[in-house]
Amino acid sequence: MVVGDASLNIDTLVIGAGPGGYVAAIRAAQLGQSVLIVDKSELGGVCLNRGCIPSKALISAAHQYESALHGEAFGISAENVKVDFSKTQEFKNGVVKKMTGGVAGLLKGNKVEVFNGECMFINENEARVFNDHESPRYKFKNAIIATGSRPIELKPFPFGGRILSSTEALNLPEVPKSMIVIGGGYIGAELGQMYSKFGAKVTIIEGLDTVLPGFDKDMTSLVAKNMKKTGIEIVTGAKAESAEQTDKDVTVKYSVNGESKEVTADYLLVTVGRRPNTDGELGLDMIGVDVDERGFVKVDHQGRTSIPHIFAIGDIVSGLALAHKASYEGKVAAEAIAGQPSVVDYKCMPAVVFTDPECSSVGYTEKEAKEKGYKVKAGKFPYAGNGRAVSLNHAEGFVKIVADEESGLVLGCQIVGLEASNLIAELGLAIEMGATLEDLALTIHAHPTLGEIVMEAAELVMGHPIHIISR
């Protein structure tokens, strides 16, 4: 590596090695560009190291524990079922290590140069990357900014001690006896339910009238029902006001309808959203990249910023903070740099929450479709009518399909139930390819599988369901 002021030349500089950045770097390299990717932390970003992957590893472990405790329906009982949470954490860390190692191998295999350190723009075509040992300068033809986001920290609840962000919550050395969660969105719901399954007494404090705001209430009501089964107390319409912590616990004061209340627990987890990483020493303001009042970079349909050869993707641009959204935008940006006519199209962007039961959605909801001017027909087929779901003892949930009444064109789908995260992919493909209800109904689904629910839902909306009485 060259040290000092002599500049190195590359085609594309990628800042951030999360699911947006590393995918963009690989795609750019595949298209013949010389690529440098810079990240001050680990390859894989928040998703692989402190978010999606470690949380799902712990959630999977919690499901295993719950299954071991409650096998009565299958005639199975077990005694002295215990959790060695240190080994659970070892499992989680092993999953993370395997995945991040895979990213390193992919970058190397695609001849992407990796620099572990920070990056600062000097001007529109030059940046300095630096760490404790070196600080080379690079001249670039194009840049892709993918610096991600971080948990929002509220002034009354500063992170530290027994007040946790999601990062610390994923690395507790043992299962706490109790936990308070401020924020009932997808992170708070997932982690709160996970620790509840491991035996913690969990209280969720949410400002709106339901957990998982953004999903249909007939979906979230099933999640709330299951939460309450494991002893989670859900307080909605609440305003969290302050917290006091000792070396043993933390007490949160909050109010509901003007009435003051308080709750004490071992830990407080604050999950009220994420903030884009566009501040700091990156130097976007210095080179004139336009950023809105919330810190999001303004981009066009290809991810171009106000400086045409500098792109921005992922959590630092507007829209849902989703890893797969970042990866998709990364591919579009890399292809745009290569001169391809790629543009972003979010109509088939799925949203998934790994609660119990899982929730997923793609395309329009029934309400959204009507607001767009469609004459809509929609219907829900229950998991209870599916042999595979019943045999798995997971008969709660439904698949709802939204379609255009005249053409039968599939406009959207919402799923709540076992494996909703996997089932939604078929509906995403259906919307992407312009499939109709008839296309779904005529696609033969293997029996007995959960996938049959999609076919049955399509037949229901068409008016001739087989395994449910049409009303």
Solvent accessible surface area in square Angstrom, and as a share of the most:
residue,aa,sasa,rsa
1,M,113,0.50
2,V,62,0.36
3,V,99,0.57
4,G,30,0.29
5,D,102,0.53
6,A,63,0.49
7,S,36,0.24
8,L,49,0.25
9,N,119,0.61
10,I,17,0.09
11,D,35,0.18
12,T,0,0.00
13,L,0,0.00
14,V,0,0.00
15,I,9,0.04
16,G,7,0.07
17,A,0,0.00
18,G,11,0.11
19,P,22,0.14
20,G,3,0.03
21,G,0,0.00
22,Y,35,0.13
23,V,25,0.15
24,A,0,0.00
25,A,0,0.00
26,I,22,0.11
27,R,63,0.23
28,A,0,0.00
29,A,20,0.16
30,Q,108,0.48
31,L,49,0.25
32,G,66,0.64
33,Q,24,0.11
34,S,54,0.35
35,V,6,0.04
36,L,0,0.00
37,I,1,0.00
38,V,1,0.01
39,D,24,0.12
40,K,147,0.62
41,S,45,0.29
42,E,78,0.35
43,L,35,0.17
44,G,0,0.00
45,G,9,0.09
46,V,49,0.28
47,C,17,0.10
48,L,10,0.05
49,N,25,0.13
50,R,60,0.22
51,G,18,0.18
52,C,47,0.28
53,I,42,0.21
54,P,1,0.01
55,S,7,0.05
56,K,48,0.20
57,A,8,0.06
58,L,0,0.00
59,I,13,0.06
60,S,56,0.36
61,A,22,0.17
62,A,0,0.00
63,H,66,0.29
64,Q,133,0.59
65,Y,40,0.15
66,E,45,0.20
67,S,73,0.47
68,A,44,0.34
69,L,70,0.35
70,H,115,0.52
71,G,7,0.07
72,E,112,0.50
73,A,76,0.59
74,F,119,0.49
75,G,73,0.70
76,I,108,0.55
77,S,104,0.67
78,A,58,0.45
79,E,154,0.69
80,N,130,0.67
81,V,39,0.22
82,K,165,0.70
83,V,47,0.27
84,D,74,0.38
85,F,11,0.04
86,S,61,0.40
87,K,132,0.56
88,T,17,0.10
89,Q,17,0.08
90,E,118,0.53
91,F,108,0.45
92,K,5,0.02
93,N,79,0.40
94,G,36,0.35
95,V,42,0.24
96,V,20,0.12
97,K,157,0.67
98,K,156,0.66
99,M,85,0.38
100,T,23,0.13
101,G,44,0.42
102,G,37,0.36
103,V,5,0.03
104,A,41,0.32
105,G,43,0.42
106,L,95,0.47
107,L,0,0.00
108,K,165,0.70
109,G,59,0.57
110,N,40,0.21
111,K,178,0.75
112,V,9,0.05
113,E,71,0.32
114,V,66,0.38
115,F,5,0.02
116,N,90,0.46
117,G,7,0.06
118,E,71,0.32
119,C,10,0.06
120,M,67,0.30
121,F,0,0.00
122,I,57,0.29
123,N,64,0.33
124,E,78,0.35
125,N,68,0.35
126,E,11,0.05
127,A,0,0.00
128,R,53,0.19
129,V,0,0.00
130,F,53,0.22
131,N,54,0.28
132,D,141,0.73
133,H,164,0.73
134,E,45,0.20
135,S,34,0.22
136,P,1,0.00
137,R,51,0.19
138,Y,2,0.01
139,K,102,0.43
140,F,6,0.02
141,K,133,0.56
142,N,28,0.14
143,A,0,0.00
144,I,0,0.00
145,I,0,0.00
146,A,11,0.08
147,T,37,0.21
148,G,22,0.21
149,S,6,0.04
150,R,86,0.31
151,P,32,0.20
152,I,41,0.21
153,E,84,0.38
154,L,58,0.29
155,K,194,0.82
156,P,64,0.41
157,F,2,0.01
158,P,71,0.44
159,F,54,0.22
160,G,41,0.39
161,G,67,0.64
162,R,51,0.19
163,I,6,0.03
164,L,6,0.03
165,S,5,0.04
166,S,10,0.07
167,T,39,0.23
168,E,75,0.34
169,A,0,0.00
170,L,3,0.02
171,N,83,0.42
172,L,10,0.05
173,P,100,0.63
174,E,116,0.52
175,V,36,0.20
176,P,7,0.04
177,K,171,0.72
178,S,21,0.13
179,M,1,0.00
180,I,1,0.00
181,V,0,0.00
182,I,10,0.05
183,G,8,0.08
184,G,0,0.00
185,G,25,0.24
186,Y,93,0.35
187,I,35,0.18
188,G,0,0.00
189,A,0,0.00
190,E,10,0.05
191,L,3,0.02
192,G,0,0.00
193,Q,5,0.02
194,M,3,0.01
195,Y,0,0.00
196,S,7,0.05
197,K,16,0.07
198,F,14,0.06
199,G,61,0.59
200,A,4,0.03
201,K,99,0.42
202,V,0,0.00
203,T,7,0.04
204,I,0,0.00
205,I,4,0.02
206,E,14,0.06
207,G,48,0.47
208,L,104,0.52
209,D,94,0.49
210,T,22,0.13
211,V,3,0.02
212,L,3,0.02
213,P,54,0.34
214,G,83,0.80
215,F,34,0.14
216,D,39,0.20
217,K,123,0.52
218,D,53,0.27
219,M,0,0.00
220,T,2,0.01
221,S,63,0.41
222,L,36,0.18
223,V,0,0.00
224,A,19,0.15
225,K,112,0.47
226,N,16,0.08
227,M,0,0.00
228,K,123,0.52
229,K,140,0.59
230,T,44,0.25
231,G,36,0.35
232,I,5,0.03
233,E,83,0.37
234,I,32,0.16
235,V,19,0.11
236,T,48,0.28
237,G,41,0.39
238,A,9,0.07
239,K,139,0.59
240,A,24,0.18
241,E,74,0.33
242,S,41,0.27
243,A,24,0.18
244,E,120,0.54
245,Q,75,0.33
246,T,83,0.48
247,D,120,0.62
248,K,150,0.64
249,D,45,0.24
250,V,0,0.00
251,T,28,0.17
252,V,0,0.00
253,K,89,0.38
254,Y,14,0.05
255,S,17,0.11
256,V,26,0.15
257,N,151,0.77
258,G,75,0.72
259,E,103,0.46
260,S,93,0.60
261,K,81,0.34
262,E,107,0.48
263,V,34,0.19
264,T,69,0.40
265,A,6,0.04
266,D,34,0.18
267,Y,40,0.15
268,L,0,0.00
269,L,0,0.00
270,V,1,0.01
271,T,16,0.09
272,V,54,0.31
273,G,36,0.35
274,R,51,0.19
275,R,96,0.35
276,P,8,0.05
277,N,39,0.20
278,T,19,0.11
279,D,86,0.45
280,G,70,0.68
281,E,112,0.50
282,L,15,0.07
283,G,12,0.11
284,L,5,0.02
285,D,125,0.65
286,M,118,0.53
287,I,19,0.10
288,G,42,0.40
289,V,7,0.04
290,D,70,0.36
291,V,54,0.31
292,D,33,0.17
293,E,161,0.72
294,R,151,0.55
295,G,17,0.16
296,F,31,0.13
297,V,3,0.02
298,K,113,0.48
299,V,54,0.31
300,D,59,0.31
301,H,106,0.47
302,Q,25,0.11
303,G,7,0.07
304,R,70,0.25
305,T,12,0.07
306,S,56,0.36
307,I,11,0.06
308,P,87,0.55
309,H,39,0.17
310,I,0,0.00
311,F,0,0.00
312,A,1,0.01
313,I,1,0.01
314,G,5,0.05
315,D,32,0.16
316,I,0,0.00
317,V,5,0.03
318,S,66,0.43
319,G,57,0.55
320,L,109,0.54
321,A,41,0.32
322,L,29,0.14
323,A,30,0.23
324,H,76,0.34
325,K,6,0.02
326,A,8,0.06
327,S,22,0.14
328,Y,66,0.25
329,E,7,0.03
330,G,0,0.00
331,K,96,0.41
332,V,8,0.04
333,A,0,0.00
334,A,0,0.00
335,E,29,0.13
336,A,5,0.04
337,I,32,0.16
338,A,46,0.36
339,G,66,0.63
340,Q,67,0.30
341,P,127,0.80
342,S,24,0.15
343,V,70,0.40
344,V,29,0.17
345,D,75,0.39
346,Y,96,0.37
347,K,104,0.44
348,C,22,0.13
349,M,34,0.15
350,P,38,0.24
351,A,20,0.16
352,V,32,0.18
353,V,4,0.02
354,F,65,0.27
355,T,3,0.02
356,D,20,0.11
357,P,7,0.04
358,E,32,0.15
359,C,0,0.00
360,S,0,0.00
361,S,18,0.12
362,V,2,0.01
363,G,25,0.24
364,Y,64,0.24
365,T,22,0.13
366,E,51,0.23
367,K,143,0.61
368,E,73,0.33
369,A,0,0.00
370,K,113,0.48
371,E,122,0.55
372,K,129,0.55
373,G,67,0.64
374,Y,83,0.32
375,K,145,0.61
376,V,21,0.12
377,K,59,0.25
378,A,36,0.28
379,G,14,0.13
380,K,85,0.36
381,F,0,0.00
382,P,41,0.26
383,Y,0,0.00
384,A,63,0.49
385,G,29,0.28
386,N,7,0.04
387,G,42,0.41
388,R,98,0.36
389,A,0,0.00
390,V,81,0.47
391,S,69,0.44
392,L,54,0.27
393,N,87,0.45
394,H,75,0.34
395,A,40,0.31
396,E,49,0.22
397,G,10,0.10
398,F,18,0.08
399,V,0,0.00
400,K,24,0.10
401,I,0,0.00
402,V,0,0.00
403,A,0,0.00
404,D,22,0.11
405,E,73,0.33
406,E,168,0.75
407,S,69,0.44
408,G,9,0.09
409,L,62,0.31
410,V,3,0.02
411,L,11,0.05
412,G,0,0.00
413,C,0,0.00
414,Q,1,0.01
415,I,0,0.00
416,V,0,0.00
417,G,0,0.00
418,L,48,0.24
419,E,65,0.29
420,A,0,0.00
421,S,22,0.15
422,N,99,0.51
423,L,22,0.11
424,I,6,0.03
425,A,69,0.53
426,E,52,0.23
427,L,0,0.00
428,G,13,0.12
429,L,112,0.56
430,A,3,0.02
431,I,13,0.06
432,E,112,0.50
433,M,132,0.59
434,G,40,0.38
435,A,5,0.04
436,T,38,0.22
437,L,3,0.01
438,E,96,0.43
439,D,69,0.36
440,L,9,0.04
441,A,14,0.11
442,L,129,0.64
443,T,68,0.40
444,I,164,0.83
445,H,28,0.12
446,A,71,0.55
447,H,138,0.61
448,P,73,0.46
449,T,50,0.29
450,L,16,0.08
451,G,16,0.15
452,E,18,0.08
453,I,0,0.00
454,V,0,0.00
455,M,34,0.15
456,E,9,0.04
457,A,0,0.00
458,A,0,0.00
459,E,24,0.11
460,L,34,0.17
461,V,17,0.10
462,M,65,0.29
463,G,50,0.48
464,H,95,0.43
465,P,18,0.11
466,I,121,0.61
467,H,115,0.51
468,I,56,0.29
469,I,130,0.66
470,S,62,0.40
471,R,259,0.94
